[in-house]
Amino acid sequence: MKTPINEIVSLEKVDDIGLISLKNPPVNAASHALRTGLLEAVTQADDDPDIHVIALYGEGRSFIAGADIREFGQQPREPLLPGICTRIEAAKTPVISILHGAALGGGLETALGTHGRVAIEGVKIGFPEVTLGIIPGAGGTQRAPRLCGIPAALDLITTGRRISPAEALKLRLVDRVTTGAPRHVALSAAREVLAGTFQTRRVRDMDVIPDPDAIVRAKEDVVRRAPNLFSPLKCVEAVEASTRPIDEGIPFERALFRECIDSPQRAGLIHAFFAERAVAKIPEADAIPRHIETIGIVGSGTMGSGIATAALLSGFSVVLTERDEEALRRGRETISRNLDGAVKRGKLSEDKRALVGDALDATVSLAGLAEVDLVIEAAFEDMAVKKEIFEQLDRICKPGALLATNTSYLDINEIAAATGRPEDVFGLHFFSPAHVMRLLEVVVADQTAPDAVATGFALARGFRKVAVRAGVCDGFI
């Protein structure tokens, strides 16, 4: 029988297993109500002599997708997540966590406080705090190095990158990977704990191998990658402290976390976070994006080569076209320099550099775009030139291929009228340099289809850019 602890957290007893479920839609953010209910549920289950193992799982889309960042900048309210993670870790009853959907930031820190972790295929795992101008503040910088070592922890925490269950298993952040519904997996894993086939342990009891060279390299790397940002260096300082006893390391981490919370950079980055979410709320949000694998680029000048670079770095195949061989050669050289620059900045590994370069094809004929899924025209800003190009693209490109223009001010309705498929025509206005600048205007013409608009926004996400919907007007936005 499931007993509500509060409106978000429930405790269910199944034989000698205590199941704690979290239901705080849409993503189970670690709000004050969730924290309060979780602490009470763990305490009740740990004090119940009839419960021999506790399993924690999320209902809905995810486990715990992170802290409730709406609370940042407000007066902290107990119970705070660091204390909850410590209470879970100290439980005399084994506690396991089932990760699905997303286990990010405070969600991953909560999982690291449990005695065993099971990842369900498809879950996204990581510490994204640095992208919001803060550091993990609930023990993540202290427990992660105990599991995966200092170099791997530094990589995850200073970059904010999300990893797959397979990589998390390799790094020992999770103990096993499986499939199934979270409650079913929770019961199954709990029974394995009872049977002795799933060994649990407290992360706090594990040793950290000091690695001063990794600390030095990480400091040099973050200064090179983000010389003006405050939190990346604080991440390194916190991980460096993981060699201390954990009861010293966690307060030190919390002090660094508070420094970040009080910084204007944190306020600015979180403002940007909410702004980016706001601009994603578009009328076409429910449309299904078209599948894009290969992108054609018309024009290899500054914009065309930059767009091609962005596409290559994002894993797309690219067909680049130009009017003559000399212009094409210059375009390829520019793209090569851009990719080399990405390697130097740490955005692309040496190993992947050759593979990314091999995904580029180049031709002086628009006929080479016959099978691409999307064309982005980046030719000279002249209406007659663009209309001529789109007339040719309309004849050459396969049905369903999208035709986008990078124009910064010309009337896209007039360009679309030059084709027999105006529903497939829209604007993708990049800003220079296109492979660096994050803003992308998706310009919707009068007859642009909803799924074309949705594809533009999906493409922006693939390019790690922020898309803003614009209408056809002088200068767009």
Helices and strands as residue ranges (DSSP letters): E 2-4, E 9-14, E 17-22, H 32-47, E 53-58, G 69-71, H 81-90, E 95-99, E 102-104, H 106-113, E 116-120, E 124-126, G 128-132, H 140-148, H 150-159, E 162-163, H 165-170, E 176-178, H 182-195, G 203-205, H 212-225, H 231-240, G 241-243, H 246-261, H 264-279, E 294-298, H 302-313, E 317-321, H 325-344, H 350-358, E 360-363, G 366-369, E 374-377, H 383-396, E 402-405, H 412-416, G 422-424, E 425-430, E 439-444, H 450-462, E 466-471
